[in-house]
Amino acid sequence: RAEDDIDYSVGLGDTAAIGERVGHERPLCIVHAASEADANLAADEIRAAYTIGDEAPATAPVVRRRVGPEQP
């Protein structure tokens, strides 16, 4: 919520891009957590959010559509 304090000691960093090769040398991302249990929970959620395969996926356009007044 907007009124909640932000904990700057937790979060994700160095997140892999779509189609980027990952492995031991290049992780999906770096997890910053308040405890090992929180880090493990976040890592499980991250792994569940990604699909890893042998080939890079066909990527969709970054901007699907614009909202607001049309411009010339």
C-alpha positions as CSV (number, residue, x, y, z in Angstrom):
1,R,0.0,0.0,0.0
2,A,1.1,3.5,-0.7
3,E,1.2,4.4,3.0
4,D,3.5,1.4,3.9
5,D,7.1,2.0,4.7
6,I,9.6,0.8,2.0
7,D,12.2,-1.7,3.2
8,Y,15.2,-0.9,1.0
9,S,17.1,-3.9,2.3
10,V,14.9,-6.4,0.4
11,G,14.1,-6.8,-3.3
12,L,15.3,-8.2,-6.5
13,G,18.3,-7.1,-8.6
14,D,20.1,-8.0,-11.8
15,T,17.0,-9.7,-13.2
16,A,17.6,-11.7,-16.4
17,A,15.8,-10.4,-19.5
18,I,13.5,-12.5,-21.7
19,G,15.6,-14.8,-23.9
20,E,18.8,-14.2,-21.9
21,R,20.9,-17.4,-21.2
22,V,20.9,-18.2,-17.5
23,G,22.9,-20.8,-15.4
24,H,25.6,-21.0,-12.8
25,E,27.4,-18.0,-14.2
26,R,24.3,-15.9,-14.7
27,P,21.4,-16.4,-12.3
28,L,17.8,-15.4,-12.9
29,C,18.2,-12.6,-10.5
30,I,19.7,-11.6,-7.1
31,V,17.4,-11.9,-4.1
32,H,17.9,-9.5,-1.2
33,A,15.9,-10.6,1.8
34,A,15.6,-10.0,5.6
35,S,16.1,-13.7,6.4
36,E,17.1,-17.0,4.8
37,A,13.5,-18.2,5.0
38,D,12.3,-15.1,3.1
39,A,15.1,-15.5,0.5
40,N,14.0,-19.1,-0.1
41,L,10.4,-18.2,-0.4
42,A,11.2,-15.4,-2.9
43,A,13.5,-17.8,-4.9
44,D,10.7,-20.4,-5.1
45,E,8.3,-17.7,-6.3
46,I,10.8,-16.4,-8.9
47,R,11.5,-19.9,-10.2
48,A,7.7,-20.5,-10.5
49,A,7.3,-17.3,-12.5
50,Y,9.9,-18.2,-15.2
51,T,9.8,-20.8,-17.9
52,I,13.3,-22.0,-18.9
53,G,13.9,-23.8,-22.2
54,D,16.6,-24.5,-24.7
55,E,15.5,-21.8,-27.2
56,A,14.7,-18.1,-26.7
57,P,11.0,-17.4,-27.0
58,A,9.4,-15.3,-29.7
59,T,9.0,-11.9,-28.0
60,A,5.9,-9.7,-28.0
61,P,6.2,-6.0,-28.6
62,V,7.2,-4.1,-25.5
63,V,4.3,-1.6,-25.9
64,R,1.1,-3.4,-26.6
65,R,-1.1,-0.3,-26.9
66,R,-1.0,3.3,-25.7
67,V,-3.7,4.7,-23.4
68,G,-4.6,8.4,-23.6
69,P,-5.2,11.0,-26.3
70,E,-3.8,10.1,-29.7
71,Q,-1.0,12.2,-31.0
72,P,-0.2,12.9,-34.6
